[in-house]
Amino acid sequence: MKNFILFIREDIAHINALSGEEMQADIQEYTQWVESLAKTDNYVEGDPLEPGGCYVKKDRISTDGPFIESKEAITGYILLKARDIEHATELAKHCPVFKHGGQLELRPTRVS
């Protein structure tokens, strides 16, 4: 098995428009998806990301980098185990992010 990282990209305006109930329902969907990955031993770890942060270049650190003004942002990550990229893609297809027009970036890691 190899490790793959999924970067979860979501529409910031959509997230900001969710009511408290809608946010809890969204979290529940992600929790169920992650639990299904864990049951098949494909889940390694993952976390949502806090808004904000900083953008670092060699000679400059900015807290209002291009990610702040973007329509989409990376809102979390999932590290999973899969046989190969095709298997990882199949696992990723069930992520709730797609219900709201979000996207995933799937990348193999160098170390498994």
C-alpha positions as CSV (number, residue, x, y, z in Angstrom):
1,M,0.0,0.0,0.0
2,K,1.1,3.5,-0.8
3,N,0.2,6.8,0.9
4,F,-1.8,9.5,-1.0
5,I,-2.8,12.9,0.2
6,L,-6.1,14.5,-0.7
7,F,-6.2,18.3,-0.5
8,I,-9.8,19.3,-0.1
9,R,-10.7,22.5,-2.0
10,E,-13.9,24.2,-1.3
11,D,-15.8,27.4,-2.4
12,I,-15.2,29.8,0.4
13,A,-18.5,31.7,-0.3
14,H,-20.4,28.5,0.0
15,I,-18.9,27.6,3.3
16,N,-19.5,31.1,4.7
17,A,-23.1,30.9,3.6
18,L,-23.9,27.7,5.5
19,S,-26.1,27.9,8.6
20,G,-25.1,26.2,11.8
21,E,-27.3,23.3,11.0
22,E,-26.0,22.9,7.5
23,M,-22.4,23.1,8.8
24,Q,-23.1,20.3,11.3
25,A,-24.7,18.2,8.5
26,D,-21.7,18.8,6.3
27,I,-19.3,17.8,9.1
28,Q,-21.4,14.6,9.8
29,E,-21.1,13.6,6.1
30,Y,-17.3,14.0,6.2
31,T,-17.2,12.1,9.5
32,Q,-19.1,9.2,8.0
33,W,-16.9,9.2,4.9
34,V,-13.7,9.1,7.0
35,E,-15.2,6.4,9.2
36,S,-15.8,4.3,6.1
37,L,-12.2,4.8,5.0
38,A,-11.0,3.7,8.5
39,K,-13.1,0.6,8.4
40,T,-11.3,-0.6,5.3
41,D,-7.9,0.4,6.7
42,N,-7.5,3.2,4.0
43,Y,-7.5,6.1,6.4
44,V,-4.2,7.3,7.9
45,E,-5.0,10.8,9.2
46,G,-6.6,14.1,8.3
47,D,-7.6,17.4,9.6
48,P,-9.7,20.5,8.6
49,L,-7.6,23.6,8.2
50,E,-8.3,26.9,10.0
51,P,-9.0,29.9,7.9
52,G,-6.1,32.3,7.5
53,G,-2.4,31.4,7.7
54,C,0.4,33.0,5.8
55,Y,2.0,32.8,2.4
56,V,5.7,32.5,2.5
57,K,8.2,33.4,-0.2
58,K,12.0,33.5,0.1
59,D,12.1,37.2,1.0
60,R,8.5,37.9,2.2
61,I,5.8,36.6,4.5
62,S,2.3,37.7,3.8
63,T,-0.8,37.1,5.8
64,D,-3.1,38.2,3.0
65,G,-1.7,36.1,0.3
66,P,-3.5,35.1,-2.9
67,F,-5.3,32.2,-1.1
68,I,-7.3,34.8,0.9
69,E,-8.8,36.4,-2.1
70,S,-9.3,33.1,-4.0
71,K,-12.8,31.8,-4.7
72,E,-11.6,28.4,-3.5
73,A,-9.3,27.4,-0.7
74,I,-7.8,24.2,0.7
75,T,-10.0,23.6,3.7
76,G,-8.5,20.3,4.9
77,Y,-6.5,17.2,4.0
78,I,-6.8,13.4,4.2
79,L,-3.9,11.0,4.1
80,L,-5.0,7.6,2.9
81,K,-3.5,4.3,2.0
82,A,-4.3,2.7,-1.4
83,R,-2.9,0.1,-3.7
84,D,-2.2,2.6,-6.5
85,I,-3.5,5.9,-7.9
86,E,-6.5,4.3,-9.4
87,H,-7.6,2.8,-6.1
88,A,-7.0,6.2,-4.3
89,T,-9.1,7.9,-7.0
90,E,-11.9,5.4,-6.4
91,L,-11.8,6.1,-2.7
92,A,-11.7,9.9,-3.3
93,K,-14.8,9.8,-5.5
94,H,-17.0,9.3,-2.4
95,C,-15.8,12.5,-0.6
96,P,-18.7,14.8,0.3
97,V,-16.9,17.8,-1.2
98,F,-18.4,17.1,-4.6
99,K,-21.9,17.7,-3.4
100,H,-21.2,21.4,-3.2
101,G,-19.0,21.8,-6.3
102,G,-15.7,21.4,-4.4
103,Q,-12.6,19.6,-5.7
104,L,-9.9,17.3,-4.5
105,E,-6.2,17.3,-5.4
106,L,-4.8,13.8,-5.1
107,R,-1.1,13.3,-4.8
108,P,1.1,10.3,-4.0
109,T,3.6,10.8,-1.3
110,R,7.2,9.8,-1.7
111,V,7.3,7.8,1.5
112,S,4.6,5.2,2.4
